[in-house]
C-alpha cells in the first residue's frame, strides 16, 4: 500500500466519533446505575467498541467498505450487542413502560 486513501481516513474518523458516542452512552448507564442502584452492565459497552474497532482495522487495511466476511460479522456483533445493551438500559430507565 503506497498511501492513505480518503476512505481510510473517513473510516477512522467515523470510528472515533462512534467510539465517543458509545463512551457517552456508557457514562449515562453508569450514572443511572449509581443513582438508582439497578444493574445496567455499563462495562459491557466496551464489547461494541472493541468489535467496531476490529472491524474498522480490517476495513482500513483492505481499503474496502463491505464484502469482508469477518469485518461484516464483527459489525453485526457490535450492532447486536449495542442494541441489547441500549434496550436493557432503556427498560430500566423507563421501568418497562
TIMARVO-199775 format. One record per residue: residue in one letter; x, y, z of N, C-alpha, C, O in turn. Coordinates in nm, 2 decimals. Example, Ala and Ser with C-alpha at 12.3 -4.5 7.8 and 13.67 -1.06 7.14 Angstrom:
! TIMARVO-199775
(zapa 'a' (1.32 -0.57 0.78) (1.23 -0.45 0.78) (1.32 -0.33 0.78) (1.42 -0.33 0.85))
(zapa 's' (1.28 -0.22 0.71) (1.37 -0.11 0.71) (1.29 0.00 0.79) (1.34 0.11 0.80))
END
This chain:
! TIMARVO-199775
(zapa 'x' (0.08 -0.12 0.00) (0.00 0.00 0.00) (0.09 0.12 0.00) (0.18 0.14 0.09))
(zapa 'x' (0.07 0.21 -0.09) (0.16 0.33 -0.11) (0.11 0.45 -0.03) (0.20 0.53 0.01))
(zapa 'x' (-0.02 0.47 -0.02) (-0.06 0.59 0.05) (-0.19 0.56 0.13) (-0.25 0.45 0.13))
(zapa 'x' (-0.24 0.66 0.19) (-0.37 0.65 0.26) (-0.48 0.72 0.18) (-0.46 0.83 0.13))
(zapa 'x' (-0.59 0.64 0.16) (-0.70 0.69 0.08) (-0.79 0.77 0.17) (-0.79 0.77 0.29))
(zapa 'x' (-0.88 0.85 0.10) (-0.98 0.92 0.17) (-1.08 0.83 0.25) (-1.12 0.86 0.36))
(zapa 'x' (-1.10 0.71 0.19) (-1.19 0.62 0.26) (-1.13 0.57 0.39) (-1.20 0.56 0.49))
(zapa 'x' (-1.00 0.55 0.40) (-0.94 0.51 0.52) (-0.94 0.61 0.63) (-0.97 0.59 0.74))
(zapa 'x' (-0.92 0.74 0.59) (-0.92 0.85 0.68) (-1.07 0.87 0.73) (-1.09 0.89 0.85))
(zapa 'x' (-1.16 0.86 0.64) (-1.30 0.88 0.68) (-1.35 0.77 0.78) (-1.42 0.79 0.87))
(zapa 'x' (-1.31 0.64 0.75) (-1.34 0.53 0.83) (-1.29 0.55 0.97) (-1.36 0.52 1.07))
(zapa 'x' (-1.16 0.59 0.98) (-1.10 0.61 1.12) (-1.17 0.72 1.19) (-1.20 0.71 1.31))
(zapa 'x' (-1.20 0.83 1.12) (-1.26 0.95 1.19) (-1.41 0.91 1.23) (-1.45 0.95 1.34))
(zapa 'x' (-1.48 0.83 1.15) (-1.61 0.79 1.19) (-1.60 0.69 1.31) (-1.69 0.70 1.40))
(zapa 'x' (-1.50 0.61 1.32) (-1.48 0.52 1.43) (-1.46 0.60 1.56) (-1.52 0.56 1.66))
(zapa 'x' (-1.38 0.70 1.55) (-1.35 0.78 1.67) (-1.48 0.85 1.72) (-1.51 0.86 1.84))
(zapa 'x' (-1.56 0.90 1.62) (-1.69 0.96 1.66) (-1.78 0.86 1.72) (-1.85 0.89 1.83))
(zapa 'x' (-1.80 0.74 1.67) (-1.88 0.64 1.72) (-1.83 0.59 1.86) (-1.91 0.57 1.95))
(zapa 'x' (-1.70 0.58 1.87) (-1.64 0.54 2.00) (-1.67 0.64 2.11) (-1.70 0.61 2.22))
(zapa 'x' (-1.67 0.77 2.07) (-1.70 0.88 2.17) (-1.85 0.87 2.21) (-1.88 0.89 2.32))
(zapa 'x' (-1.93 0.84 2.11) (-2.08 0.83 2.14) (-2.11 0.71 2.23) (-2.19 0.72 2.32))
(zapa 'x' (-2.04 0.60 2.20) (-2.06 0.48 2.28) (-2.01 0.50 2.42) (-2.06 0.45 2.52))
(zapa 'x' (-1.90 0.58 2.44) (-1.84 0.61 2.57) (-1.94 0.70 2.64) (-1.96 0.68 2.76))
(zapa 'x' (-2.01 0.79 2.58) (-2.11 0.88 2.64) (-2.23 0.79 2.69) (-2.28 0.82 2.79))
(zapa 'x' (-2.27 0.70 2.60) (-2.38 0.61 2.64) (-2.34 0.52 2.77) (-2.42 0.50 2.85))
(zapa 'x' (-2.21 0.48 2.77) (-2.17 0.40 2.89) (-2.17 0.49 3.01) (-2.20 0.44 3.12))
(zapa 'x' (-2.13 0.62 3.00) (-2.13 0.71 3.11) (-2.27 0.73 3.16) (-2.30 0.74 3.28))
(zapa 'x' (-2.37 0.74 3.07) (-2.51 0.76 3.11) (-2.56 0.63 3.19) (-2.62 0.65 3.29))
(zapa 'x' (-2.52 0.52 3.14) (-2.56 0.39 3.20) (-2.50 0.38 3.34) (-2.56 0.34 3.44))
(zapa 'x' (-2.37 0.42 3.35) (-2.30 0.42 3.48) (-2.37 0.52 3.58) (-2.38 0.48 3.70))
(zapa 'x' (-2.40 0.64 3.53) (-2.46 0.73 3.62) (-2.60 0.68 3.67) (-2.63 0.70 3.78))
(zapa 'x' (-2.67 0.62 3.58) (-2.80 0.57 3.62) (-2.79 0.45 3.72) (-2.86 0.44 3.81))
(zapa 'x' (-2.68 0.37 3.70) (-2.66 0.26 3.79) (-2.63 0.31 3.93) (-2.68 0.26 4.03))
(zapa 'x' (-2.54 0.41 3.93) (-2.51 0.47 4.06) (-2.63 0.54 4.13) (-2.64 0.54 4.25))
(zapa 'x' (-2.71 0.61 4.05) (-2.82 0.68 4.10) (-2.93 0.59 4.15) (-2.99 0.61 4.26))
(zapa 'x' (-2.96 0.49 4.07) (-3.08 0.40 4.11) (-3.04 0.27 4.18) (-3.13 0.22 4.25))
(zapa 'x' (-2.92 0.23 4.17) (-2.88 0.10 4.23) (-2.91 -0.02 4.15) (-2.89 -0.13 4.19))
(zapa 'x' (-2.97 0.00 4.03) (-3.00 -0.11 3.94) (-2.88 -0.14 3.85) (-2.81 -0.05 3.81))
(zapa 'x' (-2.86 -0.27 3.82) (-2.75 -0.31 3.73) (-2.78 -0.27 3.59) (-2.88 -0.32 3.53))
(zapa 'x' (-2.69 -0.19 3.53) (-2.70 -0.16 3.39) (-2.60 -0.23 3.30) (-2.61 -0.22 3.18))
(zapa 'x' (-2.50 -0.29 3.36) (-2.39 -0.36 3.29) (-2.32 -0.26 3.20) (-2.29 -0.29 3.08))
(zapa 'x' (-2.29 -0.14 3.25) (-2.23 -0.04 3.17) (-2.09 -0.08 3.12) (-2.04 -0.02 3.02))
(zapa 'x' (-2.02 -0.16 3.19) (-1.89 -0.21 3.14) (-1.89 -0.29 3.01) (-1.80 -0.30 2.94))
(zapa 'x' (-2.01 -0.35 2.98) (-2.02 -0.43 2.86) (-2.03 -0.34 2.74) (-2.03 -0.39 2.62))
(zapa 'x' (-2.04 -0.21 2.75) (-2.03 -0.12 2.64) (-1.90 -0.12 2.57) (-1.88 -0.07 2.46))
(zapa 'x' (-1.80 -0.18 2.63) (-1.67 -0.20 2.57) (-1.67 -0.30 2.46) (-1.59 -0.30 2.37))
(zapa 'x' (-1.77 -0.40 2.47) (-1.78 -0.50 2.37) (-1.81 -0.44 2.23) (-1.74 -0.47 2.13))
(zapa 'x' (-1.91 -0.36 2.21) (-1.93 -0.30 2.08) (-1.82 -0.21 2.04) (-1.79 -0.20 1.92))
(zapa 'x' (-1.75 -0.14 2.13) (-1.64 -0.06 2.09) (-1.53 -0.14 2.04) (-1.47 -0.11 1.93))
(zapa 'x' (-1.50 -0.25 2.10) (-1.39 -0.34 2.06) (-1.42 -0.41 1.93) (-1.33 -0.41 1.84))
(zapa 'x' (-1.54 -0.46 1.91) (-1.57 -0.52 1.79) (-1.58 -0.42 1.67) (-1.54 -0.46 1.56))
(zapa 'x' (-1.62 -0.30 1.70) (-1.62 -0.20 1.59) (-1.48 -0.16 1.56) (-1.45 -0.13 1.44))
(zapa 'x' (-1.39 -0.15 1.66) (-1.25 -0.12 1.63) (-1.19 -0.23 1.54) (-1.11 -0.20 1.45))
(zapa 'x' (-1.21 -0.35 1.58) (-1.16 -0.46 1.49) (-1.21 -0.46 1.35) (-1.13 -0.48 1.26))
(zapa 'x' (-1.34 -0.43 1.33) (-1.39 -0.42 1.20) (-1.33 -0.30 1.13) (-1.31 -0.31 1.01))
(zapa 'x' (-1.31 -0.19 1.19) (-1.25 -0.08 1.13) (-1.11 -0.10 1.09) (-1.07 -0.06 0.98))
(zapa 'x' (-1.03 -0.17 1.17) (-0.90 -0.21 1.14) (-0.89 -0.30 1.01) (-0.81 -0.27 0.92))
(zapa 'x' (-0.98 -0.39 1.01) (-0.99 -0.48 0.89) (-1.02 -0.40 0.76) (-0.96 -0.42 0.66))
(zapa 'x' (-1.13 -0.32 0.78) (-1.17 -0.25 0.66) (-1.07 -0.14 0.61) (-1.06 -0.12 0.49))
(zapa 'x' (-1.00 -0.08 0.70) (-0.90 0.02 0.66) (-0.77 -0.05 0.60) (-0.71 0.01 0.51))
(zapa 'x' (-0.74 -0.16 0.65) (-0.62 -0.23 0.60) (-0.65 -0.28 0.46) (-0.56 -0.28 0.37))
(zapa 'x' (-0.77 -0.32 0.43) (-0.80 -0.37 0.30) (-0.86 -0.27 0.21) (-0.88 -0.29 0.09))
(zapa 'x' (-0.89 -0.15 0.26) (-0.94 -0.03 0.19) (-1.07 -0.07 0.12) (-1.09 -0.05 0.00))
(zapa 'x' (-1.16 -0.13 0.20) (-1.30 -0.17 0.15) (-1.40 -0.12 0.24) (-1.38 -0.07 0.35))
(zapa 'x' (-1.53 -0.11 0.18) (-1.64 -0.07 0.26) (-1.72 -0.19 0.31) (-1.76 -0.19 0.43))
(zapa 'x' (-1.74 -0.29 0.23) (-1.81 -0.41 0.27) (-1.76 -0.52 0.18) (-1.68 -0.50 0.09))
(zapa 'x' (-1.79 -0.64 0.22) (-1.76 -0.76 0.15) (-1.66 -0.86 0.22) (-1.65 -0.97 0.18))
(zapa 'x' (-1.60 -0.81 0.32) (-1.52 -0.90 0.40) (-1.60 -0.96 0.51) (-1.67 -0.90 0.58))
(zapa 'x' (-1.61 -1.10 0.51) (-1.70 -1.17 0.60) (-1.67 -1.14 0.74) (-1.76 -1.12 0.82))
(zapa 'x' (-1.54 -1.14 0.78) (-1.50 -1.12 0.92) (-1.54 -0.98 0.97) (-1.60 -0.97 1.07))
(zapa 'x' (-1.51 -0.88 0.89) (-1.55 -0.74 0.92) (-1.70 -0.73 0.93) (-1.75 -0.66 1.02))
(zapa 'x' (-1.77 -0.79 0.84) (-1.92 -0.78 0.84) (-1.98 -0.85 0.96) (-2.07 -0.80 1.02))
(zapa 'x' (-1.92 -0.96 1.00) (-1.97 -1.03 1.12) (-1.93 -0.95 1.25) (-2.01 -0.95 1.34))
(zapa 'x' (-1.82 -0.89 1.25) (-1.79 -0.80 1.37) (-1.88 -0.69 1.38) (-1.92 -0.65 1.49))
(zapa 'x' (-1.91 -0.63 1.26) (-2.01 -0.52 1.27) (-2.15 -0.56 1.31) (-2.22 -0.49 1.39))
(zapa 'x' (-2.19 -0.68 1.27) (-2.31 -0.74 1.32) (-2.31 -0.76 1.47) (-2.41 -0.73 1.54))
(zapa 'x' (-2.20 -0.82 1.52) (-2.19 -0.85 1.66) (-2.19 -0.71 1.74) (-2.25 -0.71 1.85))
(zapa 'x' (-2.12 -0.61 1.69) (-2.12 -0.48 1.75) (-2.26 -0.42 1.76) (-2.30 -0.37 1.86))
(zapa 'x' (-2.34 -0.43 1.65) (-2.47 -0.37 1.65) (-2.57 -0.45 1.74) (-2.65 -0.39 1.81))
(zapa 'x' (-2.56 -0.58 1.74) (-2.65 -0.66 1.82) (-2.62 -0.64 1.97) (-2.71 -0.63 2.05))
(zapa 'x' (-2.49 -0.64 2.01) (-2.46 -0.62 2.15) (-2.50 -0.48 2.19) (-2.55 -0.46 2.30))
(zapa 'x' (-2.47 -0.38 2.11) (-2.51 -0.24 2.14) (-2.66 -0.23 2.15) (-2.71 -0.16 2.24))
(zapa 'x' (-2.74 -0.29 2.06) (-2.88 -0.29 2.07) (-2.94 -0.35 2.19) (-3.03 -0.30 2.26))
(zapa 'x' (-2.88 -0.46 2.23) (-2.93 -0.53 2.35) (-2.90 -0.45 2.48) (-2.98 -0.44 2.57))
(zapa 'x' (-2.78 -0.39 2.48) (-2.75 -0.30 2.60) (-2.84 -0.18 2.60) (-2.88 -0.14 2.71))
(zapa 'x' (-2.86 -0.12 2.49) (-2.95 0.00 2.49) (-3.09 -0.03 2.53) (-3.15 0.04 2.60))
(zapa 'x' (-3.14 -0.14 2.48) (-3.28 -0.18 2.52) (-3.28 -0.21 2.67) (-3.38 -0.18 2.74))
(zapa 'x' (-3.18 -0.28 2.72) (-3.17 -0.31 2.87) (-3.18 -0.18 2.95) (-3.25 -0.17 3.04))
(zapa 'x' (-3.09 -0.08 2.91) (-3.08 0.04 2.99) (-3.21 0.12 2.97) (-3.26 0.18 3.07))
(zapa 'x' (-3.27 0.12 2.85) (-3.39 0.19 2.83) (-3.51 0.13 2.91) (-3.58 0.21 2.97))
(zapa 'x' (-3.51 0.00 2.92) (-3.62 -0.06 3.01) (-3.60 -0.03 3.15) (-3.70 -0.01 3.23))
(zapa 'x' (-3.48 -0.03 3.20) (-3.45 0.01 3.34) (-3.49 0.15 3.36) (-3.55 0.18 3.47))
(zapa 'x' (-3.46 0.24 3.27) (-3.48 0.38 3.30) (-3.63 0.42 3.29) (-3.67 0.51 3.35))
(zapa 'x' (-3.70 0.35 3.21) (-3.84 0.38 3.19) (-3.93 0.28 3.27) (-4.05 0.29 3.26))
(zapa 'x' (-3.87 0.19 3.35) (-3.94 0.09 3.43) (-4.03 0.01 3.34) (-4.14 -0.03 3.39))
(zapa 'x' (-3.99 -0.02 3.22) (-4.07 -0.11 3.13) (-4.19 -0.05 3.07) (-4.27 -0.12 3.01))
(zapa 'x' (-4.21 0.08 3.08) (-4.33 0.15 3.02) (-4.32 0.15 2.88) (-4.41 0.21 2.81))
END
